[in-house]
Amino acid sequence: MIVEMRTYKLKPGKRAEFLEIFRTRSVPAHDEIGMKILGPFLSIEDPDTFFFMRGFPDLASREPMKAKFYEGELWKRELENLLMPMIEKYDVVLVDDPEEKIRW
């Protein structure tokens, strides 16, 4: 399994709003495509930061699955315009979970 470990730094005071949209709209859409989401995990030290992991069956499926989400109607017509303005920056680290120790 391939896992993206994602860190989001949001604009001040936007975390609760972002996470509500993320949980109710984005996570179900990811699930429909077959991308697994673990989290979000809230930073204790920074009220504007959170983390989550996004899983893919293998490296070959990662780009097509991401394309299906980011080129889809939900992202293009709704989520991109809602979520992107709230993000100050984000980082992604790609890791392999060869023994599939992460339990979704």
QUIZI-V947218 format. One record per pair of residues at least 24 apart in sequence whose ideal C-beta (glycine too) atoms are under 7 Angstrom apart, sorted by the first residue. I is the first residue (numbers start at 1). GAP is how many residues later the second one is. Records with the same first field share a line. If there is no record, write none. Layout:
# QUIZI-V947218
I=GAP, GAP
This chain:
# QUIZI-V947218
1=54, 55, 56, 96, 99, 101
2=54, 56, 57, 60, 92, 94
3=50, 52, 92, 94, 99
4=49, 50, 88, 90
5=48, 88, 90
6=45, 46, 47, 48, 84, 86
7=42, 44, 83, 84
8=41, 42, 79, 82
9=39, 40, 79, 80, 81
10=38, 76, 77, 78
11=75, 77
12=36
14=72
15=32, 33, 35
17=69
18=65, 68
19=31
21=61, 62
25=49, 54
26=53
29=40, 45
30=24, 39
33=32, 35, 36
34=31
35=30
36=68
38=64, 66
53=49
55=47, 49
